[in-house]
Amino acid sequence: MIVGLVGEVIPPTMMQNIITSMGDAFTLVGTIITKVVGNPVLLFCLAAGLIPVGISIFRNLRHSVN
């Protein structure tokens, strides 16, 4: 038996449902990433959105050296 945060006992079937749901969520995310990578327009939008993140990381690293 698994005990929750408040001390209530969580039935094993509930934990199995949560584990199954997490697997389904990871499968969904994997499918979405596959579709985005397969479509050039969506891939360009993803890359364009990540460029500012890379610039800010580089800027922070450059300022930390000085």
PDB file of N, H, CA, C and O in Angstrom:
ATOM      1  N   MET A   1       0.837  -1.182   0.000  1.00  0.00           N
ATOM      2  CA  MET A   1       0.000   0.000   0.000  1.00  0.00           C
ATOM      3  C   MET A   1       0.880   1.243   0.000  1.00  0.00           C
ATOM      4  O   MET A   1       1.964   1.257   0.584  1.00  0.00           O
ATOM      5  N   ILE A   2       0.406   2.257  -0.648  1.00  0.00           N
ATOM      6  H   ILE A   2      -0.474   2.246  -1.122  1.00  0.00           H
ATOM      7  CA  ILE A   2       1.121   3.521  -0.738  1.00  0.00           C
ATOM      8  C   ILE A   2       0.352   4.551   0.074  1.00  0.00           C
ATOM      9  O   ILE A   2      -0.872   4.641  -0.019  1.00  0.00           O
ATOM     10  N   VAL A   3       1.082   5.328   0.872  1.00  0.00           N
ATOM     11  H   VAL A   3       2.077   5.255   0.947  1.00  0.00           H
ATOM     12  CA  VAL A   3       0.459   6.337   1.706  1.00  0.00           C
ATOM     13  C   VAL A   3       0.664   7.694   1.047  1.00  0.00           C
ATOM     14  O   VAL A   3       1.773   8.018   0.623  1.00  0.00           O
ATOM     15  N   GLY A   4      -0.403   8.488   0.959  1.00  0.00           N
ATOM     16  H   GLY A   4      -1.304   8.225   1.303  1.00  0.00           H
ATOM     17  CA  GLY A   4      -0.346   9.799   0.343  1.00  0.00           C
ATOM     18  C   GLY A   4       0.208  10.851   1.276  1.00  0.00           C
ATOM     19  O   GLY A   4       0.670  10.529   2.371  1.00  0.00           O
ATOM     20  N   LEU A   5       0.168  12.116   0.857  1.00  0.00           N
ATOM     21  H   LEU A   5      -0.207  12.377  -0.032  1.00  0.00           H
ATOM     22  CA  LEU A   5       0.717  13.219   1.632  1.00  0.00           C
ATOM     23  C   LEU A   5      -0.032  13.453   2.940  1.00  0.00           C
ATOM     24  O   LEU A   5       0.586  13.807   3.944  1.00  0.00           O
ATOM     25  N   VAL A   6      -1.310  13.268   2.948  1.00  0.00           N
ATOM     26  H   VAL A   6      -1.812  12.980   2.132  1.00  0.00           H
ATOM     27  CA  VAL A   6      -2.118  13.554   4.128  1.00  0.00           C
ATOM     28  C   VAL A   6      -2.254  12.314   5.008  1.00  0.00           C
ATOM     29  O   VAL A   6      -2.843  12.391   6.087  1.00  0.00           O
ATOM     30  N   GLY A   7      -1.736  11.207   4.583  1.00  0.00           N
ATOM     31  H   GLY A   7      -1.257  11.144   3.707  1.00  0.00           H
ATOM     32  CA  GLY A   7      -1.793   9.991   5.356  1.00  0.00           C
ATOM     33  C   GLY A   7      -2.838   9.006   4.867  1.00  0.00           C
ATOM     34  O   GLY A   7      -2.963   7.915   5.424  1.00  0.00           O
ATOM     35  N   GLU A   8      -3.591   9.366   3.839  1.00  0.00           N
ATOM     36  H   GLU A   8      -3.489  10.252   3.387  1.00  0.00           H
ATOM     37  CA  GLU A   8      -4.589   8.441   3.322  1.00  0.00           C
ATOM     38  C   GLU A   8      -3.914   7.355   2.498  1.00  0.00           C
ATOM     39  O   GLU A   8      -2.868   7.581   1.890  1.00  0.00           O
ATOM     40  N   VAL A   9      -4.503   6.215   2.486  1.00  0.00           N
ATOM     41  H   VAL A   9      -5.352   6.032   2.980  1.00  0.00           H
ATOM     42  CA  VAL A   9      -3.952   5.084   1.733  1.00  0.00           C
ATOM     43  C   VAL A   9      -4.444   5.175   0.292  1.00  0.00           C
ATOM     44  O   VAL A   9      -5.641   5.306   0.037  1.00  0.00           O
ATOM     45  N   ILE A  10      -3.503   5.103  -0.642  1.00  0.00           N
ATOM     46  H   ILE A  10      -2.530   4.997  -0.435  1.00  0.00           H
ATOM     47  CA  ILE A  10      -3.836   5.190  -2.061  1.00  0.00           C
ATOM     48  C   ILE A  10      -3.939   3.774  -2.607  1.00  0.00           C
ATOM     49  O   ILE A  10      -2.985   3.003  -2.506  1.00  0.00           O
ATOM     50  N   PRO A  11      -5.074   3.423  -3.179  1.00  0.00           N
ATOM     51  CA  PRO A  11      -5.221   2.072  -3.735  1.00  0.00           C
ATOM     52  C   PRO A  11      -4.252   1.841  -4.897  1.00  0.00           C
ATOM     53  O   PRO A  11      -3.942   2.771  -5.641  1.00  0.00           O
ATOM     54  N   PRO A  12      -3.780   0.612  -5.051  1.00  0.00           N
ATOM     55  CA  PRO A  12      -2.831   0.317  -6.140  1.00  0.00           C
ATOM     56  C   PRO A  12      -3.383   0.638  -7.529  1.00  0.00           C
ATOM     57  O   PRO A  12      -2.619   0.992  -8.427  1.00  0.00           O
ATOM     58  N   THR A  13      -4.683   0.521  -7.715  1.00  0.00           N
ATOM     59  H   THR A  13      -5.303   0.234  -6.986  1.00  0.00           H
ATOM     60  CA  THR A  13      -5.232   0.798  -9.043  1.00  0.00           C
ATOM     61  C   THR A  13      -5.082   2.274  -9.398  1.00  0.00           C
ATOM     62  O   THR A  13      -4.894   2.616 -10.565  1.00  0.00           O
ATOM     63  N   MET A  14      -5.165   3.150  -8.395  1.00  0.00           N
ATOM     64  H   MET A  14      -5.318   2.872  -7.446  1.00  0.00           H
ATOM     65  CA  MET A  14      -4.998   4.578  -8.665  1.00  0.00           C
ATOM     66  C   MET A  14      -3.560   4.852  -9.102  1.00  0.00           C
ATOM     67  O   MET A  14      -3.332   5.626 -10.032  1.00  0.00           O
ATOM     68  N   MET A  15      -2.597   4.226  -8.442  1.00  0.00           N
ATOM     69  H   MET A  15      -2.783   3.597  -7.687  1.00  0.00           H
ATOM     70  CA  MET A  15      -1.204   4.405  -8.830  1.00  0.00           C
ATOM     71  C   MET A  15      -0.952   3.831 -10.228  1.00  0.00           C
ATOM     72  O   MET A  15      -0.194   4.414 -11.003  1.00  0.00           O
ATOM     73  N   GLN A  16      -1.562   2.725 -10.548  1.00  0.00           N
ATOM     74  H   GLN A  16      -2.178   2.252  -9.918  1.00  0.00           H
ATOM     75  CA  GLN A  16      -1.420   2.157 -11.889  1.00  0.00           C
ATOM     76  C   GLN A  16      -1.998   3.099 -12.928  1.00  0.00           C
ATOM     77  O   GLN A  16      -1.433   3.250 -14.011  1.00  0.00           O
ATOM     78  N   ASN A  17      -3.121   3.737 -12.611  1.00  0.00           N
ATOM     79  H   ASN A  17      -3.581   3.614 -11.731  1.00  0.00           H
ATOM     80  CA  ASN A  17      -3.717   4.703 -13.538  1.00  0.00           C
ATOM     81  C   ASN A  17      -2.801   5.900 -13.743  1.00  0.00           C
ATOM     82  O   ASN A  17      -2.657   6.389 -14.863  1.00  0.00           O
ATOM     83  N   ILE A  18      -2.179   6.376 -12.661  1.00  0.00           N
ATOM     84  H   ILE A  18      -2.296   5.979 -11.751  1.00  0.00           H
ATOM     85  CA  ILE A  18      -1.271   7.520 -12.776  1.00  0.00           C
ATOM     86  C   ILE A  18      -0.061   7.147 -13.619  1.00  0.00           C
ATOM     87  O   ILE A  18       0.354   7.923 -14.480  1.00  0.00           O
ATOM     88  N   ILE A  19       0.507   5.981 -13.387  1.00  0.00           N
ATOM     89  H   ILE A  19       0.171   5.350 -12.687  1.00  0.00           H
ATOM     90  CA  ILE A  19       1.674   5.540 -14.155  1.00  0.00           C
ATOM     91  C   ILE A  19       1.316   5.370 -15.629  1.00  0.00           C
ATOM     92  O   ILE A  19       2.094   5.749 -16.504  1.00  0.00           O
ATOM     93  N   THR A  20       0.149   4.803 -15.906  1.00  0.00           N
ATOM     94  H   THR A  20      -0.483   4.495 -15.194  1.00  0.00           H
ATOM     95  CA  THR A  20      -0.298   4.640 -17.286  1.00  0.00           C
ATOM     96  C   THR A  20      -0.515   5.999 -17.947  1.00  0.00           C
ATOM     97  O   THR A  20      -0.169   6.192 -19.113  1.00  0.00           O
ATOM     98  N   SER A  21      -1.088   6.934 -17.200  1.00  0.00           N
ATOM     99  H   SER A  21      -1.369   6.777 -16.253  1.00  0.00           H
ATOM    100  CA  SER A  21      -1.326   8.281 -17.751  1.00  0.00           C
ATOM    101  C   SER A  21      -0.022   8.984 -18.066  1.00  0.00           C
ATOM    102  O   SER A  21       0.077   9.678 -19.078  1.00  0.00           O
ATOM    103  N   MET A  22       0.984   8.817 -17.215  1.00  0.00           N
ATOM    104  H   MET A  22       0.905   8.254 -16.393  1.00  0.00           H
ATOM    105  CA  MET A  22       2.275   9.441 -17.484  1.00  0.00           C
ATOM    106  C   MET A  22       2.899   8.845 -18.757  1.00  0.00           C
ATOM    107  O   MET A  22       3.490   9.568 -19.559  1.00  0.00           O
ATOM    108  N   GLY A  23       2.767   7.553 -18.930  1.00  0.00           N
ATOM    109  H   GLY A  23       2.287   6.965 -18.279  1.00  0.00           H
ATOM    110  CA  GLY A  23       3.265   6.931 -20.157  1.00  0.00           C
ATOM    111  C   GLY A  23       2.552   7.455 -21.391  1.00  0.00           C
ATOM    112  O   GLY A  23       3.173   7.686 -22.429  1.00  0.00           O
ATOM    113  N   ASP A  24       1.237   7.641 -21.270  1.00  0.00           N
ATOM    114  H   ASP A  24       0.733   7.453 -20.427  1.00  0.00           H
ATOM    115  CA  ASP A  24       0.473   8.206 -22.387  1.00  0.00           C
ATOM    116  C   ASP A  24       0.895   9.639 -22.678  1.00  0.00           C
ATOM    117  O   ASP A  24       0.969  10.045 -23.838  1.00  0.00           O
ATOM    118  N   ALA A  25       1.174  10.410 -21.624  1.00  0.00           N
ATOM    119  H   ALA A  25       1.114  10.081 -20.681  1.00  0.00           H
ATOM    120  CA  ALA A  25       1.605  11.799 -21.812  1.00  0.00           C
ATOM    121  C   ALA A  25       2.953  11.846 -22.527  1.00  0.00           C
ATOM    122  O   ALA A  25       3.143  12.660 -23.431  1.00  0.00           O
ATOM    123  N   PHE A  26       3.891  10.981 -22.131  1.00  0.00           N
ATOM    124  H   PHE A  26       3.737  10.320 -21.397  1.00  0.00           H
ATOM    125  CA  PHE A  26       5.190  10.949 -22.800  1.00  0.00           C
ATOM    126  C   PHE A  26       5.056  10.521 -24.256  1.00  0.00           C
ATOM    127  O   PHE A  26       5.763  11.032 -25.125  1.00  0.00           O
ATOM    128  N   THR A  27       4.160   9.592 -24.520  1.00  0.00           N
ATOM    129  H   THR A  27       3.586   9.176 -23.815  1.00  0.00           H
ATOM    130  CA  THR A  27       3.917   9.165 -25.898  1.00  0.00           C
ATOM    131  C   THR A  27       3.356  10.317 -26.722  1.00  0.00           C
ATOM    132  O   THR A  27       3.754  10.511 -27.871  1.00  0.00           O
ATOM    133  N   LEU A  28       2.434  11.084 -26.140  1.00  0.00           N
ATOM    134  H   LEU A  28       2.112  10.926 -25.207  1.00  0.00           H
ATOM    135  CA  LEU A  28       1.854  12.235 -26.833  1.00  0.00           C
ATOM    136  C   LEU A  28       2.915  13.282 -27.142  1.00  0.00           C
ATOM    137  O   LEU A  28       2.959  13.814 -28.251  1.00  0.00           O
ATOM    138  N   VAL A  29       3.766  13.580 -26.174  1.00  0.00           N
ATOM    139  H   VAL A  29       3.730  13.148 -25.273  1.00  0.00           H
ATOM    140  CA  VAL A  29       4.829  14.562 -26.397  1.00  0.00           C
ATOM    141  C   VAL A  29       5.794  14.064 -27.486  1.00  0.00           C
ATOM    142  O   VAL A  29       6.234  14.841 -28.333  1.00  0.00           O
ATOM    143  N   GLY A  30       6.112  12.785 -27.455  1.00  0.00           N
ATOM    144  H   GLY A  30       5.754  12.154 -26.766  1.00  0.00           H
ATOM    145  CA  GLY A  30       6.982  12.231 -28.494  1.00  0.00           C
ATOM    146  C   GLY A  30       6.365  12.333 -29.876  1.00  0.00           C
ATOM    147  O   GLY A  30       7.062  12.623 -30.849  1.00  0.00           O
ATOM    148  N   THR A  31       5.064  12.097 -29.970  1.00  0.00           N
ATOM    149  H   THR A  31       4.498  11.861 -29.180  1.00  0.00           H
ATOM    150  CA  THR A  31       4.363  12.224 -31.246  1.00  0.00           C
ATOM    151  C   THR A  31       4.377  13.669 -31.735  1.00  0.00           C
ATOM    152  O   THR A  31       4.585  13.927 -32.921  1.00  0.00           O
ATOM    153  N   ILE A  32       4.155  14.605 -30.821  1.00  0.00           N
ATOM    154  H   ILE A  32       3.986  14.396 -29.858  1.00  0.00           H
ATOM    155  CA  ILE A  32       4.162  16.027 -31.200  1.00  0.00           C
ATOM    156  C   ILE A  32       5.538  16.441 -31.695  1.00  0.00           C
ATOM    157  O   ILE A  32       5.650  17.137 -32.705  1.00  0.00           O
ATOM    158  N   ILE A  33       6.590  16.019 -30.993  1.00  0.00           N
ATOM    159  H   ILE A  33       6.499  15.454 -30.173  1.00  0.00           H
ATOM    160  CA  ILE A  33       7.947  16.376 -31.413  1.00  0.00           C
ATOM    161  C   ILE A  33       8.256  15.773 -32.779  1.00  0.00           C
ATOM    162  O   ILE A  33       8.885  16.425 -33.612  1.00  0.00           O
ATOM    163  N   THR A  34       7.829  14.554 -33.014  1.00  0.00           N
ATOM    164  H   THR A  34       7.318  14.024 -32.337  1.00  0.00           H
ATOM    165  CA  THR A  34       8.038  13.925 -34.318  1.00  0.00           C
ATOM    166  C   THR A  34       7.338  14.700 -35.423  1.00  0.00           C
ATOM    167  O   THR A  34       7.903  14.888 -36.501  1.00  0.00           O
ATOM    168  N   LYS A  35       6.115  15.151 -35.168  1.00  0.00           N
ATOM    169  H   LYS A  35       5.656  14.998 -34.293  1.00  0.00           H
ATOM    170  CA  LYS A  35       5.374  15.924 -36.175  1.00  0.00           C
ATOM    171  C   LYS A  35       6.030  17.277 -36.426  1.00  0.00           C
ATOM    172  O   LYS A  35       6.098  17.728 -37.569  1.00  0.00           O
ATOM    173  N   VAL A  36       6.517  17.935 -35.362  1.00  0.00           N
ATOM    174  H   VAL A  36       6.462  17.569 -34.433  1.00  0.00           H
ATOM    175  CA  VAL A  36       7.156  19.247 -35.522  1.00  0.00           C
ATOM    176  C   VAL A  36       8.442  19.112 -36.322  1.00  0.00           C
ATOM    177  O   VAL A  36       8.712  19.927 -37.204  1.00  0.00           O
ATOM    178  N   VAL A  37       9.233  18.097 -36.025  1.00  0.00           N
ATOM    179  H   VAL A  37       9.013  17.435 -35.308  1.00  0.00           H
ATOM    180  CA  VAL A  37      10.494  17.906 -36.738  1.00  0.00           C
ATOM    181  C   VAL A  37      10.241  17.523 -38.197  1.00  0.00           C
ATOM    182  O   VAL A  37      11.049  17.841 -39.069  1.00  0.00           O
ATOM    183  N   GLY A  38       9.141  16.851 -38.464  1.00  0.00           N
ATOM    184  H   GLY A  38       8.484  16.592 -37.756  1.00  0.00           H
ATOM    185  CA  GLY A  38       8.827  16.445 -39.829  1.00  0.00           C
ATOM    186  C   GLY A  38       8.281  17.563 -40.701  1.00  0.00           C
ATOM    187  O   GLY A  38       8.268  17.433 -41.925  1.00  0.00           O
ATOM    188  N   ASN A  39       7.832  18.654 -40.101  1.00  0.00           N
ATOM    189  H   ASN A  39       7.842  18.760 -39.107  1.00  0.00           H
ATOM    190  CA  ASN A  39       7.250  19.762 -40.849  1.00  0.00           C
ATOM    191  C   ASN A  39       8.238  20.935 -40.832  1.00  0.00           C
ATOM    192  O   ASN A  39       8.526  21.468 -39.761  1.00  0.00           O
ATOM    193  N   PRO A  40       8.763  21.349 -41.991  1.00  0.00           N
ATOM    194  CA  PRO A  40       9.780  22.412 -42.014  1.00  0.00           C
ATOM    195  C   PRO A  40       9.302  23.749 -41.437  1.00  0.00           C
ATOM    196  O   PRO A  40      10.082  24.459 -40.801  1.00  0.00           O
ATOM    197  N   VAL A  41       8.042  24.095 -41.651  1.00  0.00           N
ATOM    198  H   VAL A  41       7.408  23.518 -42.167  1.00  0.00           H
ATOM    199  CA  VAL A  41       7.543  25.369 -41.142  1.00  0.00           C
ATOM    200  C   VAL A  41       7.489  25.354 -39.614  1.00  0.00           C
ATOM    201  O   VAL A  41       7.906  26.313 -38.965  1.00  0.00           O
ATOM    202  N   LEU A  42       6.978  24.273 -39.048  1.00  0.00           N
ATOM    203  H   LEU A  42       6.640  23.493 -39.576  1.00  0.00           H
ATOM    204  CA  LEU A  42       6.926  24.165 -37.591  1.00  0.00           C
ATOM    205  C   LEU A  42       8.325  24.091 -36.995  1.00  0.00           C
ATOM    206  O   LEU A  42       8.572  24.642 -35.923  1.00  0.00           O
ATOM    207  N   LEU A  43       9.238  23.417 -37.678  1.00  0.00           N
ATOM    208  H   LEU A  43       9.037  22.969 -38.549  1.00  0.00           H
ATOM    209  CA  LEU A  43      10.609  23.332 -37.199  1.00  0.00           C
ATOM    210  C   LEU A  43      11.275  24.703 -37.207  1.00  0.00           C
ATOM    211  O   LEU A  43      12.026  25.031 -36.289  1.00  0.00           O
ATOM    212  N   PHE A  44      11.008  25.500 -38.230  1.00  0.00           N
ATOM    213  H   PHE A  44      10.397  25.233 -38.976  1.00  0.00           H
ATOM    214  CA  PHE A  44      11.553  26.862 -38.289  1.00  0.00           C
ATOM    215  C   PHE A  44      10.998  27.708 -37.151  1.00  0.00           C
ATOM    216  O   PHE A  44      11.741  28.468 -36.530  1.00  0.00           O
ATOM    217  N   CYS A  45       9.700  27.589 -36.869  1.00  0.00           N
ATOM    218  H   CYS A  45       9.096  26.972 -37.374  1.00  0.00           H
ATOM    219  CA  CYS A  45       9.104  28.347 -35.760  1.00  0.00           C
ATOM    220  C   CYS A  45       9.707  27.928 -34.424  1.00  0.00           C
ATOM    221  O   CYS A  45       9.945  28.773 -33.561  1.00  0.00           O
ATOM    222  N   LEU A  46       9.952  26.648 -34.249  1.00  0.00           N
ATOM    223  H   LEU A  46       9.758  25.962 -34.951  1.00  0.00           H
ATOM    224  CA  LEU A  46      10.574  26.169 -33.019  1.00  0.00           C
ATOM    225  C   LEU A  46      11.989  26.716 -32.886  1.00  0.00           C
ATOM    226  O   LEU A  46      12.378  27.188 -31.818  1.00  0.00           O
ATOM    227  N   ALA A  47      12.755  26.653 -33.966  1.00  0.00           N
ATOM    228  H   ALA A  47      12.438  26.270 -34.833  1.00  0.00           H
ATOM    229  CA  ALA A  47      14.131  27.148 -33.936  1.00  0.00           C
ATOM    230  C   ALA A  47      14.163  28.655 -33.709  1.00  0.00           C
ATOM    231  O   ALA A  47      15.008  29.150 -32.964  1.00  0.00           O
ATOM    232  N   ALA A  48      13.251  29.385 -34.345  1.00  0.00           N
ATOM    233  H   ALA A  48      12.565  28.982 -34.950  1.00  0.00           H
ATOM    234  CA  ALA A  48      13.207  30.836 -34.172  1.00  0.00           C
ATOM    235  C   ALA A  48      12.860  31.196 -32.733  1.00  0.00           C
ATOM    236  O   ALA A  48      13.325  32.215 -32.223  1.00  0.00           O
ATOM    237  N   GLY A  49      12.060  30.385 -32.081  1.00  0.00           N
ATOM    238  H   GLY A  49      11.682  29.557 -32.495  1.00  0.00           H
ATOM    239  CA  GLY A  49      11.721  30.649 -30.692  1.00  0.00           C
ATOM    240  C   GLY A  49      12.858  30.344 -29.734  1.00  0.00           C
ATOM    241  O   GLY A  49      12.918  30.908 -28.642  1.00  0.00           O
ATOM    242  N   LEU A  50      13.763  29.453 -30.136  1.00  0.00           N
ATOM    243  H   LEU A  50      13.713  28.995 -31.024  1.00  0.00           H
ATOM    244  CA  LEU A  50      14.877  29.080 -29.258  1.00  0.00           C
ATOM    245  C   LEU A  50      16.105  29.969 -29.432  1.00  0.00           C
ATOM    246  O   LEU A  50      17.011  29.928 -28.599  1.00  0.00           O
ATOM    247  N   ILE A  51      16.156  30.760 -30.480  1.00  0.00           N
ATOM    248  H   ILE A  51      15.420  30.794 -31.157  1.00  0.00           H
ATOM    249  CA  ILE A  51      17.311  31.632 -30.715  1.00  0.00           C
ATOM    250  C   ILE A  51      17.499  32.639 -29.579  1.00  0.00           C
ATOM    251  O   ILE A  51      18.631  32.796 -29.120  1.00  0.00           O
ATOM    252  N   PRO A  52      16.464  33.329 -29.098  1.00  0.00           N
ATOM    253  CA  PRO A  52      16.669  34.252 -27.975  1.00  0.00           C
ATOM    254  C   PRO A  52      17.155  33.552 -26.705  1.00  0.00           C
ATOM    255  O   PRO A  52      17.896  34.142 -25.918  1.00  0.00           O
ATOM    256  N   VAL A  53      16.752  32.326 -26.506  1.00  0.00           N
ATOM    257  H   VAL A  53      16.151  31.847 -27.145  1.00  0.00           H
ATOM    258  CA  VAL A  53      17.220  31.578 -25.337  1.00  0.00           C
ATOM    259  C   VAL A  53      18.724  31.344 -25.445  1.00  0.00           C
ATOM    260  O   VAL A  53      19.454  31.531 -24.472  1.00  0.00           O
ATOM    261  N   GLY A  54      19.183  30.941 -26.608  1.00  0.00           N
ATOM    262  H   GLY A  54      18.590  30.789 -27.399  1.00  0.00           H
ATOM    263  CA  GLY A  54      20.615  30.721 -26.814  1.00  0.00           C
ATOM    264  C   GLY A  54      21.415  32.002 -26.674  1.00  0.00           C
ATOM    265  O   GLY A  54      22.511  31.997 -26.113  1.00  0.00           O
ATOM    266  N   ILE A  55      20.875  33.092 -27.179  1.00  0.00           N
ATOM    267  H   ILE A  55      19.985  33.096 -27.635  1.00  0.00           H
ATOM    268  CA  ILE A  55      21.570  34.377 -27.062  1.00  0.00           C
ATOM    269  C   ILE A  55      21.687  34.787 -25.602  1.00  0.00           C
ATOM    270  O   ILE A  55      22.749  35.243 -25.177  1.00  0.00           O
ATOM    271  N   SER A  56      20.621  34.635 -24.828  1.00  0.00           N
ATOM    272  H   SER A  56      19.758  34.265 -25.173  1.00  0.00           H
ATOM    273  CA  SER A  56      20.675  35.038 -23.419  1.00  0.00           C
ATOM    274  C   SER A  56      21.635  34.146 -22.625  1.00  0.00           C
ATOM    275  O   SER A  56      22.335  34.635 -21.738  1.00  0.00           O
ATOM    276  N   ILE A  57      21.676  32.854 -22.929  1.00  0.00           N
ATOM    277  H   ILE A  57      21.107  32.457 -23.649  1.00  0.00           H
ATOM    278  CA  ILE A  57      22.631  31.971 -22.245  1.00  0.00           C
ATOM    279  C   ILE A  57      24.062  32.384 -22.581  1.00  0.00           C
ATOM    280  O   ILE A  57      24.914  32.453 -21.695  1.00  0.00           O
ATOM    281  N   PHE A  58      24.328  32.656 -23.858  1.00  0.00           N
ATOM    282  H   PHE A  58      23.636  32.600 -24.578  1.00  0.00           H
ATOM    283  CA  PHE A  58      25.665  33.086 -24.266  1.00  0.00           C
ATOM    284  C   PHE A  58      26.032  34.404 -23.603  1.00  0.00           C
ATOM    285  O   PHE A  58      27.167  34.571 -23.155  1.00  0.00           O
ATOM    286  N   ARG A  59      25.096  35.342 -23.532  1.00  0.00           N
ATOM    287  H   ARG A  59      24.174  35.206 -23.895  1.00  0.00           H
ATOM    288  CA  ARG A  59      25.344  36.639 -22.911  1.00  0.00           C
ATOM    289  C   ARG A  59      25.655  36.467 -21.421  1.00  0.00           C
ATOM    290  O   ARG A  59      26.581  37.094 -20.906  1.00  0.00           O
ATOM    291  N   ASN A  60      24.895  35.629 -20.734  1.00  0.00           N
ATOM    292  H   ASN A  60      24.143  35.119 -21.152  1.00  0.00           H
ATOM    293  CA  ASN A  60      25.142  35.397 -19.314  1.00  0.00           C
ATOM    294  C   ASN A  60      26.502  34.733 -19.084  1.00  0.00           C
ATOM    295  O   ASN A  60      27.209  35.080 -18.138  1.00  0.00           O
ATOM    296  N   LEU A  61      26.865  33.793 -19.937  1.00  0.00           N
ATOM    297  H   LEU A  61      26.291  33.512 -20.706  1.00  0.00           H
ATOM    298  CA  LEU A  61      28.174  33.154 -19.807  1.00  0.00           C
ATOM    299  C   LEU A  61      29.294  34.155 -20.064  1.00  0.00           C
ATOM    300  O   LEU A  61      30.314  34.129 -19.376  1.00  0.00           O
ATOM    301  N   ARG A  62      29.120  35.026 -21.032  1.00  0.00           N
ATOM    302  H   ARG A  62      28.291  35.047 -21.592  1.00  0.00           H
ATOM    303  CA  ARG A  62      30.131  36.002 -21.354  1.00  0.00           C
ATOM    304  C   ARG A  62      30.319  36.997 -20.216  1.00  0.00           C
ATOM    305  O   ARG A  62      31.444  37.396 -19.916  1.00  0.00           O
ATOM    306  N   HIS A  63      29.204  37.402 -19.574  1.00  0.00           N
ATOM    307  H   HIS A  63      28.290  37.078 -19.818  1.00  0.00           H
ATOM    308  CA  HIS A  63      29.302  38.347 -18.456  1.00  0.00           C
ATOM    309  C   HIS A  63      29.850  37.685 -17.196  1.00  0.00           C
ATOM    310  O   HIS A  63      30.451  38.361 -16.361  1.00  0.00           O
ATOM    311  N   SER A  64      29.659  36.401 -17.046  1.00  0.00           N
ATOM    312  H   SER A  64      29.171  35.851 -17.725  1.00  0.00           H
ATOM    313  CA  SER A  64      30.183  35.723 -15.859  1.00  0.00           C
ATOM    314  C   SER A  64      31.704  35.564 -15.925  1.00  0.00           C
ATOM    315  O   SER A  64      32.362  35.455 -14.890  1.00  0.00           O
ATOM    316  N   VAL A  65      32.261  35.550 -17.132  1.00  0.00           N
ATOM    317  H   VAL A  65      31.726  35.639 -17.973  1.00  0.00           H
ATOM    318  CA  VAL A  65      33.714  35.430 -17.282  1.00  0.00           C
ATOM    319  C   VAL A  65      34.374  36.749 -16.920  1.00  0.00           C
ATOM    320  O   VAL A  65      35.458  36.758 -16.336  1.00  0.00           O
ATOM    321  N   ASN A  66      33.745  37.848 -17.253  1.00  0.00           N
ATOM    322  H   ASN A  66      32.864  37.840 -17.727  1.00  0.00           H
ATOM    323  CA  ASN A  66      34.346  39.170 -16.993  1.00  0.00           C
ATOM    324  C   ASN A  66      34.285  39.500 -15.569  1.00  0.00           C
ATOM    325  O   ASN A  66      34.741  40.569 -15.163  1.00  0.00           O
TER     326      ASN A  66
END
